[in-house]
Amino acid sequence: MARVVVVGGGYGGASLARQLDADLDVVLVEPKDAFVHSSAALRAVVDATWQDRVFFPYDRLLTRGHVVQDWARRVSPRRVTISPFESIDADYLVLATGTSYPFPAKFLEDETEVAIARLGRLREALARTERVLLVGGGPVGLELAGELTAAFPHLHVTIVDRADDILTVGDYLPELREAVRSQLAARGVEFLTGAPLAYPPPVDVGIHHPFTVETTTRVPIEAQMWFRCFGARPMTDYLDEDLAAARRPDGRLRVTDTLNVVGQDRVFAIGDITDLPESKRASVAATTRRWWRRTSGTWSTADARRRGTPRHPSGSCCRWARTAVPRRWSGTAAGAWSWGRRRRPGSRVPTCSARRSRRCSGESDASRARAHRSLDAARIDDDP
Ligand SMILES: Cc1cc2nc3c(=O)[nH]c(=O)nc-3n(C[C@H](O)[C@H](O)[C@H](O)COP(=O)(O)OP(=O)(O)OC[C@H]3O[C@@H](n4cnc5c(N)ncnc54)[C@H](O)[C@@H]3O)c2cc1C
């Protein structure tokens, strides 16, 4: 039986590993002890009951295959090296290592217990904090502002962005910017746009520690805590020289329309690390089953005749993601990144991933493709 090694157990990798489990010898390499549902992470910052909706242990993900809890330190076309003493040979390789993002949108910690403890310390510190600085007025900064002001109405939140407005990277409607801005302003959020910070605060993110910084236009900002709400970085530094040839300067991998890493017939990449012109969303990363069956040849002739010409799954929709993401995981917010799309005037401030998730079905491929392009740009280039 062919062995497929999936590197990275996020939305894309975990979904694919589970889908292939019945038919192939699946090995999932992932350093964390639990799947992390990033879509719910910012709500968990302010609400401890949401922790259960963020971390989902891998122990019941696969029935036949298995999860190796470690980092892939070096990956070549047919082998994944875990340590100097341990490597895994592969017939097929799928790279699904996603992007890193500063806490609390994503977690550095590999153990759930440690990540939860950090969230707990953050909540305690927030309760005695009066002023918070958010650096970056993109989707993450705005969502965090919504969560913080909803949970801690006394909190004064300042958002700094080097651009002249919020949500400037991407294809957002001016009406959306205005609606989000005015709703957050009504909660007392202060916007300082048009100039970056002159220097970063002298303390780590999410720590209570009074400081003063200023923008390059000399506007002083006093706060006791800050968060860096920009800086998604593709995680692809483990590639050997054969695979690294397909890496772009921004860290993403060039892939073909069948998601092969360019120049490789048995190595594939999915999700946030690909250079596809799509928005990088959980729902897109998880849309791999159809693609895999087709690409790997497990797609039957009858299937092919019925379904037509293969194409990569970036045009598939959130409804598909809901079937692809394991049921137990799909209840909260898979596919809920939808608020970042071009929205109609009057859209509400995004504060709740679960609420948002109810809005993400029924959209056409064309509008999704537009949204994909805009968010793709927004999430990589949203430096303030
Ligand atoms: C705050 C926030 C909210 C979001 N909300 C939504 C939303 O509501 N809806 C939506 O559709 N999208 C949302 N997104 C985007 C979504 O999270 C990403 O598009 C999605 O995670 C991409 O999936 P992926 O499988 O490519 O990568 P990830 O889900 O990031 O998974 C990558 C995995 O690879 C592992 N990994 C990394 N390096 C290695 C290595 N060397 N060896 C082994 N494993 C490795 C990581 O530990 C991780 O588990 C949100 C993102 C953020 C940051």
The ligand as a MOL file (V3000), in Angstrom:
LIG
                    3D

  0  0  0     0  0            999 V3000
M  V30 BEGIN CTAB
M  V30 COUNTS 53 58 0 0 0
M  V30 BEGIN ATOM
M  V30 1 C -6.6870 34.5760 13.9490 0
M  V30 2 C -7.0290 33.8380 12.6860 0
M  V30 3 C -8.3560 33.6040 12.3920 0
M  V30 4 C -8.7060 32.9280 11.2360 0
M  V30 5 N -10.0060 32.7060 10.9890 0
M  V30 6 C -10.3780 32.0290 9.9010 0
M  V30 7 C -11.7410 31.7310 9.6640 0
M  V30 8 O -12.6130 32.1120 10.4450 0
M  V30 9 N -12.0660 31.0200 8.5430 0
M  V30 10 C -11.1040 30.6030 7.6450 0
M  V30 11 O -11.4380 29.9540 6.6440 0
M  V30 12 N -9.7870 30.8620 7.8520 0
M  V30 13 C -9.4110 31.5640 8.9520 0
M  V30 14 N -8.0840 31.8360 9.1670 0
M  V30 15 C -7.0940 31.3910 8.1700 0
M  V30 16 C -6.7790 29.9110 8.3990 0
M  V30 17 O -6.3990 29.7000 9.7470 0
M  V30 18 C -5.6390 29.4520 7.4850 0
M  V30 19 O -5.9480 29.7860 6.1510 0
M  V30 20 C -5.4590 27.9580 7.6250 0
M  V30 21 O -4.9630 27.6960 8.9140 0
M  V30 22 C -4.5050 27.4000 6.5850 0
M  V30 23 O -4.4510 26.0190 6.7580 0
M  V30 24 P -3.0970 25.2220 6.5020 0
M  V30 25 O -3.4460 23.7810 6.6270 0
M  V30 26 O -2.4360 25.6780 5.2640 0
M  V30 27 O -2.1210 25.6620 7.6810 0
M  V30 28 P -2.3140 25.6140 9.2600 0
M  V30 29 O -3.7140 25.3980 9.6300 0
M  V30 30 O -1.6060 26.8170 9.7780 0
M  V30 31 O -1.5250 24.3170 9.6930 0
M  V30 32 C -0.1450 24.1850 9.5360 0
M  V30 33 C 0.3240 23.1090 10.4950 0
M  V30 34 O 1.6420 22.7390 10.1360 0
M  V30 35 C 2.3970 22.5320 11.3050 0
M  V30 36 N 3.8130 22.6960 10.9620 0
M  V30 37 C 4.4900 23.8310 10.6770 0
M  V30 38 N 5.7810 23.5560 10.4020 0
M  V30 39 C 5.9200 22.2090 10.5050 0
M  V30 40 C 7.0130 21.3160 10.3340 0
M  V30 41 N 8.2450 21.7440 9.9910 0
M  V30 42 N 6.8030 19.9980 10.5390 0
M  V30 43 C 5.5670 19.5210 10.8610 0
M  V30 44 N 4.4920 20.3320 11.0440 0
M  V30 45 C 4.6810 21.6560 10.8590 0
M  V30 46 C 1.8820 23.5690 12.2830 0
M  V30 47 O 2.1200 23.1900 13.6350 0
M  V30 48 C 0.3760 23.5710 11.9470 0
M  V30 49 O -0.3370 22.6830 12.7570 0
M  V30 50 C -7.6940 32.4880 10.3310 0
M  V30 51 C -6.3360 32.7190 10.6270 0
M  V30 52 C -6.0100 33.3860 11.7950 0
M  V30 53 C -4.5460 33.6090 12.1100 0
M  V30 END ATOM
M  V30 BEGIN BOND
M  V30 1 1 1 2
M  V30 2 1 2 3
M  V30 3 2 2 52
M  V30 4 2 3 4
M  V30 5 1 4 5
M  V30 6 1 4 50
M  V30 7 2 5 6
M  V30 8 1 6 7
M  V30 9 1 6 13
M  V30 10 2 7 8
M  V30 11 1 7 9
M  V30 12 1 9 10
M  V30 13 2 10 11
M  V30 14 1 10 12
M  V30 15 2 12 13
M  V30 16 1 13 14
M  V30 17 1 14 15
M  V30 18 1 14 50
M  V30 19 1 15 16
M  V30 20 1 16 17
M  V30 21 1 16 18
M  V30 22 1 18 19
M  V30 23 1 18 20
M  V30 24 1 20 21
M  V30 25 1 20 22
M  V30 26 1 22 23
M  V30 27 1 23 24
M  V30 28 2 24 25
M  V30 29 1 24 26
M  V30 30 1 24 27
M  V30 31 1 27 28
M  V30 32 2 28 29
M  V30 33 1 28 30
M  V30 34 1 28 31
M  V30 35 1 31 32
M  V30 36 1 32 33
M  V30 37 1 33 34
M  V30 38 1 33 48
M  V30 39 1 34 35
M  V30 40 1 35 36
M  V30 41 1 35 46
M  V30 42 1 36 37
M  V30 43 1 36 45
M  V30 44 2 37 38
M  V30 45 1 38 39
M  V30 46 1 39 40
M  V30 47 2 39 45
M  V30 48 1 40 41
M  V30 49 2 40 42
M  V30 50 1 42 43
M  V30 51 2 43 44
M  V30 52 1 44 45
M  V30 53 1 46 47
M  V30 54 1 46 48
M  V30 55 1 48 49
M  V30 56 2 50 51
M  V30 57 1 51 52
M  V30 58 1 52 53
M  V30 END BOND
M  V30 END CTAB
M  END
